[in-house]
Amino acid sequence: MGSLFADYEFFYAWRKVTGDESIEKDGIDSLHTMLNGLFDKQRLRQVMRHFIYFPDKASSHGGREVKIVCRYPQFYAVNKLYDHILLHKKPEGDGKGGTYFGATGCGKSFTMQFLARRLMKSLALESPTIVLITDRTDLDDQLSKQMTNAKTYMGDETIISVESREQLRMLLKGRNSGGVFLTTIHKFTEDTELLTERDNVICISDEAHRSQINLDQKVSITEDGVKKSYGFAYHLHQSLPNATYVGFTGTPIDATLDVFGEVVDSYTMSESVKDEITVRIVYEGRAAKVILDNRKLEEIEKYYQDCAEAGASEYQIEESKKAVASMGSILGDPDRIRALARDFVAHYENRLAEGSTVKGKAMFVSSERKVAWAFYKELRTIRPQWFEVLECEEGSELSEKEKKKIKPMERVKMVMTRGKDDEKELYDLGACRT
């Protein structure tokens, strides 16, 4: 299924009938699944009413008029979450609207938008107010850009990216219905002043396995005595005590379910691979030997001596030592970074030479920014030609149509957020990566 005039790559199978079965159907069986699933009268009406989105401005899509139609995992996830929210909405329910476990390829941003539309059009919720919460500024910017271009689709002109807690308080003050507000969890700090007591407020949290689940009290001992503090999630729940909370995550943990409720629906990596949204994952272990000089070992040992003198038990010290392999001083060791870069270049070029891969995409995930930056610079030293900004690779030529779509770029990019203490080169690099 796809929208009229869409490129073939945007047509997808409809692999489920009720939304609860596996997606092992192929060939003619998958056609029957589409006929019995999508073309059921009630489901087709729902798709036509709630799951076809025309952006307000075409400028965000290269100036082209576009029509976005849901895929089957988005359709079933939204409807299951919607029913679960109605069942658990306060004051009758516990306010746990449910958890959605979506792996890579689930189309999370559009799933959240489709859900917001269903909620906004719900008679049972009486024009709710929706608060979309992320835990990173870049995620907030991405979602804000999409949602603020969907006012007609939402049926509400009040879709605002909130800059501060005070602004959110002013926007909610006296509001009895409607409105979609996008913000980050970090705006909910020590200020516990009530924002609203309304129960038709729905909070939808992105990345609901990180800072959005820390409801417990933390106790620390300082020079001034015992200090009690709470996480961002605690202050959010205190500010919106009667709201219903929904969590989206690719990594559900026990605390996620405690805050948002049971997993209502899921889209797994195997399903994403089956739908050809993501490629199959194959693991090959590759050792990166780490050799530490005596100076670094002495620094580590001194750290643990200080811990012991500060009152840490032997058990705590031993448990921490087990995790020492993840310390930046080890992972960021220059010899290790150099070995990793050389091994990658050799492995990558060998795969291209033997025809194992066509374009050879690769992604590195680092433990911290400075380790990623060190690896980036080492790779640049070994293969400087990979960092040249080109229209296309040597020996290739773009068509006129491709030249309009594809921007000149280097082969290697570093994806990150900028920090105020970054060295100038890294800071300037972040300006075009965020």
C-alpha positions in Angstrom: 0.0 0.0 0.0 1.2 3.5 -0.7 -0.2 6.9 -1.7 -1.0 7.8 -5.3 2.1 8.9 -7.4 4.5 7.9 -4.6 7.8 6.2 -5.6 7.7 2.4 -5.5 10.1 2.4 -2.5 7.3 4.0 -0.4 4.8 1.2 -1.0 4.7 -1.4 1.8 2.9 -4.7 2.5 0.0 -4.7 5.0 1.1 -7.8 7.0 -1.5 -8.1 9.8 -5.3 -8.5 9.9 -6.1 -7.9 13.6 -2.7 -6.5 14.7 -2.0 -9.3 17.0 -0.6 -12.0 14.7 3.0 -12.6 13.4 4.0 -11.3 10.0 5.3 -14.5 8.4 2.9 -14.2 5.5 4.5 -13.8 2.1 3.4 -14.0 -1.5 -0.3 -14.5 -2.2 -0.9 -14.9 1.6 0.3 -11.4 2.2 -2.3 -10.2 -0.4 -5.0 -11.9 1.6 -3.7 -10.3 4.7 -4.1 -6.9 3.1 -7.6 -7.6 1.8 -8.8 -8.9 5.2 -6.8 -6.3 7.3 -6.7 -3.0 5.5 -9.9 -3.4 3.4 -12.1 -4.3 6.4 -14.8 -1.5 6.2 -14.1 -0.2 9.7 -10.3 -0.2 9.4 -10.4 1.4 5.9 -12.6 4.2 7.2 -10.2 4.8 10.1 -7.2 5.0 7.7 -9.0 7.5 5.5 -10.1 9.6 8.5 -7.1 9.6 10.8 -4.1 8.2 9.1 -3.6 10.2 5.9 -1.6 13.4 6.5 -1.1 16.4 4.3 1.6 18.8 5.7 0.5 22.4 5.9 3.5 23.7 4.0 5.2 21.9 1.2 8.5 23.8 1.8 9.5 21.3 4.5 9.5 18.6 1.8 11.6 20.3 -0.9 8.6 22.4 -2.1 6.7 19.3 -3.2 3.1 18.6 -2.2 3.2 15.3 -0.3 0.7 12.9 1.2 1.8 10.6 4.0 -0.1 7.4 4.6 0.4 5.2 7.7 2.0 1.7 7.6 0.3 -1.2 9.3 2.4 -1.1 12.6 1.6 2.6 13.0 -2.1 1.9 12.5 -2.4 -0.9 15.0 -0.1 0.7 17.6 -2.1 4.0 17.6 -5.5 2.2 18.0 -4.3 0.0 20.8 -2.7 2.9 22.6 -5.9 5.0 22.1 -8.1 2.2 23.6 -5.6 1.7 26.5 -5.6 5.4 27.3 -9.4 5.6 27.5 -9.3 2.5 29.8 -6.7 3.9 32.2 -7.4 7.6 32.1 -7.8 9.3 35.5 -9.8 9.7 37.7 -11.3 6.2 37.0 -7.9 4.7 35.9 -4.4 4.8 37.1 -3.1 7.3 34.5 -0.8 4.7 32.9 -1.7 5.0 29.3 0.7 2.3 28.1 4.1 1.7 26.6 4.9 1.3 22.9 8.0 -0.7 22.1 9.1 0.4 18.7 12.4 -0.8 17.2 14.2 0.9 14.4 11.9 1.3 11.4 8.7 1.7 13.3 8.2 5.3 12.2 7.9 6.6 15.8 7.5 10.3 15.0 4.6 9.7 12.7 3.1 7.1 15.1 3.1 9.8 17.8 1.5 12.3 15.4 -1.2 9.8 14.3 -1.9 9.1 18.0 -2.1 12.8 18.8 -4.7 13.2 15.9 -6.8 10.3 17.2 -6.8 11.8 20.8 -7.6 15.3 19.6 -10.6 14.0 17.6 -11.9 11.9 20.5 -15.3 12.7 21.8 -14.6 10.8 25.0 -11.6 12.9 25.8 -13.5 16.2 25.2 -10.7 17.9 23.2 -7.7 17.0 25.3 -4.4 18.9 25.8 -1.4 17.0 24.6 2.1 17.4 25.9 4.8 15.8 23.9 8.0 15.3 25.9 11.5 14.4 24.7 14.8 14.2 26.6 17.1 15.8 24.0 16.9 19.2 22.3 17.6 17.7 18.9 14.7 15.3 19.2 12.5 18.1 20.4 13.5 20.2 17.3 12.8 17.4 14.9 9.4 16.6 16.4 8.5 20.3 16.7 9.3 20.9 13.0 7.0 18.0 12.0 4.1 18.8 14.4 3.9 22.5 13.9 3.4 21.7 10.2 0.4 19.6 11.0 -2.1 22.2 12.4 -4.8 21.4 9.8 -4.3 17.7 10.3 -4.6 18.1 14.0 -7.6 20.4 13.8 -5.9 22.8 16.3 -4.0 26.0 15.6 -2.3 25.9 19.0 0.7 23.7 18.4 3.7 25.3 20.1 7.3 24.4 20.9 7.6 25.5 24.6 10.8 27.4 25.5 10.5 27.3 29.3 8.4 25.9 32.1 7.1 29.4 32.8 5.8 29.6 29.2 4.1 26.2 29.6 2.4 27.4 32.8 1.1 30.5 31.0 -0.2 28.4 28.1 -2.0 25.9 30.3 -3.3 28.5 32.7 -7.1 28.9 32.2 -7.0 26.4 29.3 -9.9 23.9 29.5 -9.2 22.1 26.3 -7.1 21.6 23.2 -3.5 22.5 22.4 -0.4 20.5 21.6 2.7 21.5 23.4 6.2 20.2 22.8 8.9 20.4 25.4 11.9 18.6 26.9 11.8 16.8 30.3 14.7 18.9 31.5 12.4 21.9 31.9 10.8 20.1 34.8 13.3 20.8 37.6 12.9 21.7 41.3 9.9 23.9 40.6 6.9 21.8 41.6 4.2 24.4 41.2 1.0 22.9 39.8 0.5 23.4 36.0 -3.1 22.1 35.8 -5.4 19.6 37.6 -7.3 18.7 34.5 -7.6 15.0 33.7 -7.9 15.3 29.9 -4.2 16.0 29.6 -2.2 13.3 27.8 1.6 13.3 28.2 3.4 11.4 25.4 7.0 10.7 26.2 9.7 9.9 23.7 12.7 7.7 24.8 10.7 6.5 27.8 13.6 4.5 29.3 15.9 7.3 30.3 15.3 10.5 32.3 11.5 10.2 32.0 11.2 7.4 34.5 13.2 8.7 37.5 10.4 9.1 40.1 12.4 8.0 43.1 14.0 10.2 45.7 17.7 10.5 45.8 19.6 11.1 49.0 23.2 12.4 49.0 25.5 13.6 51.9 27.2 17.0 51.4 29.2 19.3 53.5 25.9 21.1 54.3 24.3 17.8 55.5 21.8 15.4 53.9 20.3 16.6 50.6 17.2 15.0 49.1 16.4 15.4 45.5 14.1 14.0 42.8 14.5 13.4 39.1 12.8 15.3 36.2 10.0 12.7 35.9 9.0 13.3 39.6 8.5 17.0 39.0 6.6 16.4 35.8 4.1 14.1 37.6 3.8 16.6 40.4 3.0 19.4 38.0 0.4 17.4 36.0 -1.0 15.1 38.7 -4.1 14.0 36.8 -2.6 13.5 33.4 -2.4 10.2 31.6 1.2 9.2 30.6 2.1 7.3 27.5 5.7 6.1 26.7 7.5 5.4 23.5 10.7 3.5 23.7 13.0 1.2 21.8 14.5 -0.2 25.0 11.7 -1.0 27.5 12.9 -1.7 31.1 11.1 -2.4 34.3 11.0 1.2 35.4 9.4 2.1 32.0 6.5 -0.2 32.7 6.2 1.0 36.3 5.7 4.6 35.1 3.7 4.2 31.8 2.1 0.8 32.2 2.3 -2.5 30.3 3.6 -2.8 26.7 0.4 -2.3 24.6 2.0 -3.0 21.3 5.4 -3.6 19.8 7.3 -3.6 16.5 10.4 -5.7 16.7 13.7 -5.6 14.8 12.8 -8.9 13.2 9.5 -7.4 11.9 11.4 -4.4 10.6 13.8 -6.7 8.8 10.9 -8.7 7.4 9.3 -5.5 6.1 12.7 -4.5 4.5 12.7 -1.3 6.5 16.1 -2.2 8.1 18.7 -4.7 7.0 19.5 -7.9 8.8 21.9 -7.7 11.7 24.9 -10.0 11.6 27.4 -10.0 14.4 31.1 -10.7 14.0 33.3 -10.3 17.1 36.5 -8.2 16.6 38.9 -7.8 19.4 40.5 -4.4 20.1 43.5 -5.1 22.5 44.0 -2.5 25.2 47.4 -1.8 26.7 47.6 0.6 29.6 50.7 2.3 30.7 51.7 2.2 34.4 50.7 5.9 34.9 47.1 5.2 34.0 47.0 2.1 36.2 48.3 4.1 39.1 45.6 6.8 38.5 42.9 4.1 38.6 44.3 2.5 41.7 44.5 5.9 43.4 40.9 6.6 42.6 39.8 3.4 44.4 42.0 4.2 47.4 40.2 7.6 47.6 36.9 5.7 47.4 37.9 3.5 50.3 39.0 6.4 52.4 35.7 8.2 51.7 33.8 5.2 53.2 33.1 3.0 50.2 32.9 -0.7 51.1 35.1 -3.4 49.6 32.1 -4.8 47.8 31.3 -1.5 46.2 34.9 -1.0 45.1 35.1 -4.6 43.6 31.8 -4.1 41.7 33.1 -0.8 40.3 36.4 -2.5 39.2 34.4 -5.0 37.2 33.0 -2.0 35.2 36.4 -0.4 34.7 36.6 -1.6 31.1 34.0 1.0 30.2 36.0 3.9 31.6 36.9 6.6 29.2 40.7 6.3 30.0 40.6 2.8 28.6 38.2 3.1 25.7 39.8 6.4 24.7 43.4 5.0 24.8 45.2 6.4 21.7 46.7 3.0 20.8 43.3 1.4 20.9 41.7 4.1 18.8 44.5 3.8 16.3 44.1 0.0 16.1 40.3 0.3 15.7 40.6 2.8 12.9 43.2 0.6 11.0 41.2 -2.5 11.5 38.0 -0.8 10.2 39.6 0.6 7.1 41.2 -2.7 6.2 37.9 -4.6 6.8 35.8 -2.0 5.0 38.0 -1.9 1.9 38.3 -5.7 1.8 34.5 -6.1 1.8 34.2 -3.6 -1.1 37.0 -5.4 -3.1 35.4 -8.8 -2.7 31.9 -7.5 -3.6 30.4 -8.3 -0.2 28.7 -5.0 -0.1 27.8 -2.3 -2.7 27.9 1.1 -1.0 29.3 -0.1 2.3 27.4 1.9 4.9 28.9 1.7 8.4 28.0 3.2 11.7 30.1 3.5 14.9 28.5 4.1 18.3 30.9 5.5 20.9 30.8 5.5 24.7 31.4 9.3 24.8 31.9 12.3 22.6 35.7 12.6 23.1 36.2 9.0 22.1 34.2 9.5 19.0 36.1 12.6 18.1 39.4 10.8 18.6 38.3 8.0 16.3 37.1 10.6 13.7 40.4 12.3 13.6 42.4 9.0 13.4 40.2 7.9 10.5 40.8 11.3 8.8 44.5 10.8 9.2 44.4 7.3 7.6 42.0 8.1 4.7 41.9 11.9 4.2 40.1 11.5 0.8 37.0 10.2 2.7 36.6 13.6 4.2 36.5 15.5 0.9 33.1 17.1 0.0 32.2 15.6 -3.3 29.1 15.5 -5.5 29.5 11.7 -6.0 32.2 9.1 -5.8 35.0 8.9 -8.3 34.0 7.2 -11.5 30.3 7.9 -11.0 28.1 10.6 -12.6 24.8 12.0 -11.3 21.8 12.5 -13.6 20.1 16.0 -13.6 17.3 14.6 -11.4 19.8 13.2 -8.9 21.8 16.5 -8.8 18.6 18.2 -7.6 18.1 15.7 -4.8 21.6 14.9 -3.6 23.8 17.5 -1.9 27.6 17.3 -2.1 29.0 15.7 1.1 31.9 13.9 2.6 31.9 10.2 3.0 32.3 10.3 6.8 30.1 12.3 9.1 30.0 12.6 12.9 26.6 12.9 14.5 26.5 14.7 17.8 25.3 17.6 19.8 27.6 20.5 20.5 29.0 21.4 23.9 30.0 24.8 25.2 33.4 23.4 26.2 34.3 21.8 22.9 37.5 22.7 21.2 36.9 25.0 18.2 37.2 22.4 15.5 34.8 20.0 17.2 32.4 22.9 18.0 32.4 24.1 14.4 31.9 20.5 13.2 28.8 20.3 15.5 27.3 23.3 13.8 26.5 21.3 10.7 25.8 18.0 12.5 23.0 18.9 15.0 
